[in-house]
Amino acid sequence: MDKIKLREEYIKLGQALKAARLVSSGVEAKMMVLDGRVKVNGEVCLQRGKKLVGGDSFEFDGNVVSIEN
């Protein structure tokens, strides 16, 4: 499981996908989220602007990433 360390209070899902290097651009992140290919805390999420905080996790294409404070 990969980890992203927060620098601020939260990170948006689209930014987290880019930070984890699972997508190469914001446009690609948007398409993956809108296609229902991303899960947040085990549930499909269609909001690329979803705010992720410490303790959250997301999954894309078999990769699970946790968010840490």
N, CA and C atoms as an extended XYZ file, in Angstrom:
207
Properties=species:S:1:pos:R:3:atomname:S:1:resname:S:1:resid:I:1 pbc="F F F"
N         0.846       -1.184        0.000 N   MET     1
C         0.000        0.000        0.000 CA  MET     1
C         0.890        1.246        0.000 C   MET     1
N         0.629        2.125       -0.930 N   ASP     2
C         1.355        3.394       -0.993 CA  ASP     2
C         0.732        4.388       -0.019 C   ASP     2
N         1.489        5.439        0.287 N   LYS     3
C         1.011        6.460        1.226 CA  LYS     3
C         1.281        7.847        0.682 C   LYS     3
N         0.365        8.759        0.984 N   ILE     4
C         0.557       10.178        0.679 CA  ILE     4
C         0.514       10.915        2.004 C   ILE     4
N         1.551       11.693        2.277 N   LYS     5
C         1.616       12.492        3.501 CA  LYS     5
C         1.022       13.866        3.207 C   LYS     5
N         0.031       14.250        3.998 N   LEU     6
C        -0.621       15.552        3.809 CA  LEU     6
C         0.305       16.690        4.212 C   LEU     6
N         0.302       17.744        3.401 N   ARG     7
C         1.018       18.979        3.755 CA  ARG     7
C         0.037       20.011        4.280 C   ARG     7
N        -1.231       19.807        3.952 N   GLU     8
C        -2.296       20.708        4.392 CA  GLU     8
C        -3.375       19.886        5.066 C   GLU     8
N        -4.522       20.480        5.306 N   GLU     9
C        -5.625       19.815        6.006 CA  GLU     9
C        -6.208       18.658        5.200 C   GLU     9
N        -6.195       18.780        3.861 N   TYR    10
C        -6.767       17.755        2.985 CA  TYR    10
C        -6.095       17.810        1.623 C   TYR    10
N        -6.381       16.799        0.805 N   ILE    11
C        -5.966       16.791       -0.593 CA  ILE    11
C        -7.177       16.329       -1.402 C   ILE    11
N        -7.388       16.949       -2.546 N   LYS    12
C        -8.511       16.558       -3.388 CA  LYS    12
C        -8.151       15.275       -4.148 C   LYS    12
N        -9.177       14.486       -4.438 N   LEU    13
C        -8.980       13.189       -5.065 CA  LEU    13
C        -8.179       13.268       -6.360 C   LEU    13
N        -8.518       14.194       -7.222 N   GLY    14
C        -7.778       14.344       -8.483 CA  GLY    14
C        -6.306       14.625       -8.247 C   GLY    14
N        -6.013       15.488       -7.275 N   GLN    15
C        -4.629       15.810       -6.932 CA  GLN    15
C        -3.919       14.594       -6.339 C   GLN    15
N        -4.653       13.809       -5.541 N   ALA    16
C        -4.072       12.620       -4.922 CA  ALA    16
C        -3.708       11.581       -5.978 C   ALA    16
N        -4.550       11.419       -6.984 N   LEU    17
C        -4.233       10.487       -8.065 CA  LEU    17
C        -2.949       10.892       -8.779 C   LEU    17
N        -2.774       12.196       -8.986 N   LYS    18
C        -1.548       12.685       -9.621 CA  LYS    18
C        -0.355       12.534       -8.685 C   LYS    18
N        -0.535       12.857       -7.401 N   ALA    19
C         0.556       12.765       -6.428 CA  ALA    19
C         1.062       11.329       -6.284 C   ALA    19
N         0.157       10.376       -6.405 N   ALA    20
C         0.531        8.963       -6.296 CA  ALA    20
C         1.077        8.423       -7.626 C   ALA    20
N         1.110        9.279       -8.647 N   ARG    21
C         1.600        8.931       -9.980 CA  ARG    21
C         0.800        7.799      -10.629 C   ARG    21
N        -0.497        7.798      -10.336 N   LEU    22
C        -1.389        6.811      -10.948 CA  LEU    22
C        -1.986        7.327      -12.242 C   LEU    22
N        -1.974        8.649      -12.416 N   VAL    23
C        -2.389        9.297      -13.663 CA  VAL    23
C        -1.363       10.376      -13.979 C   VAL    23
N        -1.333       10.806      -15.226 N   SER    24
C        -0.322       11.787      -15.617 CA  SER    24
C        -0.831       13.220      -15.672 C   SER    24
N        -2.157       13.397      -15.636 N   SER    25
C        -2.690       14.759      -15.729 CA  SER    25
C        -4.026       14.867      -15.007 C   SER    25
N        -4.437       16.093      -14.786 N   GLY    26
C        -5.725       16.343      -14.163 CA  GLY    26
C        -6.874       15.877      -15.045 C   GLY    26
N        -6.702       16.004      -16.357 N   VAL    27
C        -7.738       15.561      -17.291 CA  VAL    27
C        -7.906       14.051      -17.198 C   VAL    27
N        -6.787       13.331      -17.129 N   GLU    28
C        -6.851       11.872      -17.003 CA  GLU    28
C        -7.505       11.481      -15.677 C   GLU    28
N        -7.151       12.187      -14.606 N   ALA    29
C        -7.759       11.923      -13.293 CA  ALA    29
C        -9.268       12.120      -13.369 C   ALA    29
N        -9.686       13.203      -13.984 N   LYS    30
C       -11.119       13.497      -14.117 CA  LYS    30
C       -11.843       12.370      -14.841 C   LYS    30
N       -11.265       11.894      -15.937 N   MET    31
C       -11.905       10.841      -16.721 CA  MET    31
C       -12.010        9.538      -15.930 C   MET    31
N       -10.964        9.187      -15.199 N   MET    32
C       -10.974        7.946      -14.422 CA  MET    32
C       -12.030        8.009      -13.312 C   MET    32
N       -12.130        9.163      -12.663 N   VAL    33
C       -13.118        9.331      -11.594 CA  VAL    33
C       -14.533        9.290      -12.176 C   VAL    33
N       -14.780       10.041      -13.237 N   LEU    34
C       -16.120       10.084      -13.835 CA  LEU    34
C       -16.541        8.745      -14.441 C   LEU    34
N       -15.558        7.925      -14.820 N   ASP    35
C       -15.852        6.590      -15.347 CA  ASP    35
C       -16.131        5.582      -14.231 C   ASP    35
N       -16.047        6.016      -12.973 N   GLY    36
C       -16.325        5.133      -11.851 CA  GLY    36
C       -15.218        4.144      -11.551 C   GLY    36
N       -13.992        4.478      -11.937 N   ARG    37
C       -12.864        3.563      -11.750 CA  ARG    37
C       -12.099        3.794      -10.458 C   ARG    37
N       -12.533        4.769       -9.652 N   VAL    38
C       -11.822        5.101       -8.412 CA  VAL    38
C       -12.746        4.866       -7.219 C   VAL    38
N       -12.199        4.215       -6.199 N   LYS    39
C       -12.939        4.001       -4.953 CA  LYS    39
C       -12.277        4.796       -3.843 C   LYS    39
N       -13.105        5.405       -2.999 N   VAL    40
C       -12.622        6.098       -1.808 CA  VAL    40
C       -13.215        5.376       -0.607 C   VAL    40
N       -12.354        4.938        0.279 N   ASN    41
C       -12.781        4.182        1.460 CA  ASN    41
C       -13.701        3.025        1.087 C   ASN    41
N       -13.369        2.344       -0.021 N   GLY    42
C       -14.091        1.150       -0.429 CA  GLY    42
C       -15.325        1.362       -1.283 C   GLY    42
N       -15.701        2.613       -1.533 N   GLU    43
C       -16.894        2.898       -2.331 CA  GLU    43
C       -16.541        3.730       -3.562 C   GLU    43
N       -17.197        3.430       -4.683 N   VAL    44
C       -16.959        4.186       -5.908 CA  VAL    44
C       -17.274        5.659       -5.653 C   VAL    44
N       -16.367        6.518       -6.097 N   CYS    45
C       -16.524        7.961       -5.911 CA  CYS    45
C       -16.500        8.630       -7.280 C   CYS    45
N       -17.493        9.468       -7.548 N   LEU    46
C       -17.577       10.169       -8.831 CA  LEU    46
C       -17.240       11.650       -8.698 C   LEU    46
N       -16.653       12.051       -7.565 N   GLN    47
C       -16.302       13.453       -7.324 CA  GLN    47
C       -14.791       13.600       -7.310 C   GLN    47
N       -14.210       14.170       -8.371 N   ARG    48
C       -12.754       14.306       -8.371 CA  ARG    48
C       -12.298       15.361       -7.372 C   ARG    48
N       -13.217       16.239       -6.951 N   GLY    49
C       -12.895       17.258       -5.957 CA  GLY    49
C       -13.114       16.786       -4.526 C   GLY    49
N       -13.426       15.517       -4.347 N   LYS    50
C       -13.650       14.949       -3.003 CA  LYS    50
C       -12.425       15.217       -2.140 C   LYS    50
N       -12.654       15.752       -0.948 N   LYS    51
C       -11.555       16.067       -0.034 CA  LYS    51
C       -11.180       14.825        0.770 C   LYS    51
N        -9.908       14.451        0.674 N   LEU    52
C        -9.391       13.313        1.416 CA  LEU    52
C        -8.578       13.825        2.600 C   LEU    52
N        -8.795       13.245        3.751 N   VAL    53
C        -8.092       13.641        4.972 CA  VAL    53
C        -7.345       12.433        5.525 C   VAL    53
N        -6.542       12.659        6.552 N   GLY    54
C        -5.803       11.575        7.180 CA  GLY    54
C        -6.725       10.432        7.565 C   GLY    54
N        -6.313        9.206        7.264 N   GLY    55
C        -7.119        8.036        7.565 CA  GLY    55
C        -7.928        7.543        6.382 C   GLY    55
N        -8.131        8.401        5.371 N   ASP    56
C        -8.844        7.985        4.160 CA  ASP    56
C        -7.908        7.146        3.282 C   ASP    56
N        -8.495        6.408        2.372 N   SER    57
C        -7.711        5.681        1.373 CA  SER    57
C        -8.495        5.688        0.062 C   SER    57
N        -7.769        5.500       -1.031 N   PHE    58
C        -8.433        5.381       -2.320 CA  PHE    58
C        -7.766        4.283       -3.120 C   PHE    58
N        -8.540        3.757       -4.072 N   GLU    59
C        -8.063        2.648       -4.882 CA  GLU    59
C        -8.319        2.949       -6.348 C   GLU    59
N        -7.318        2.669       -7.166 N   PHE    60
C        -7.441        2.846       -8.611 CA  PHE    60
C        -6.600        1.787       -9.307 C   PHE    60
N        -7.219        1.058      -10.179 N   ASP    61
C        -6.504        0.092      -11.021 CA  ASP    61
C        -5.666       -0.888      -10.194 C   ASP    61
N        -6.231       -1.340       -9.074 N   GLY    62
C        -5.551       -2.312       -8.222 CA  GLY    62
C        -4.550       -1.725       -7.252 C   GLY    62
N        -4.339       -0.420       -7.306 N   ASN    63
C        -3.413        0.253       -6.382 CA  ASN    63
C        -4.201        0.904       -5.267 C   ASN    63
N        -3.791        0.648       -4.023 N   VAL    64
C        -4.444        1.257       -2.868 CA  VAL    64
C        -3.460        2.263       -2.260 C   VAL    64
N        -3.957        3.464       -1.997 N   VAL    65
C        -3.128        4.534       -1.443 CA  VAL    65
C        -3.816        5.063       -0.189 C   VAL    65
N        -3.059        5.177        0.893 N   SER    66
C        -3.622        5.727        2.124 CA  SER    66
C        -3.142        7.169        2.308 C   SER    66
N        -3.979        7.951        2.961 N   ILE    67
C        -3.678        9.355        3.235 CA  ILE    67
C        -3.277        9.463        4.709 C   ILE    67
N        -2.119       10.078        4.951 N   GLU    68
C        -1.631       10.221        6.322 CA  GLU    68
C        -1.455       11.691        6.681 C   GLU    68
N        -1.705       11.988        7.948 N   ASN    69
C        -1.480       13.362        8.446 CA  ASN    69
C         0.000       13.642        8.525 C   ASN    69
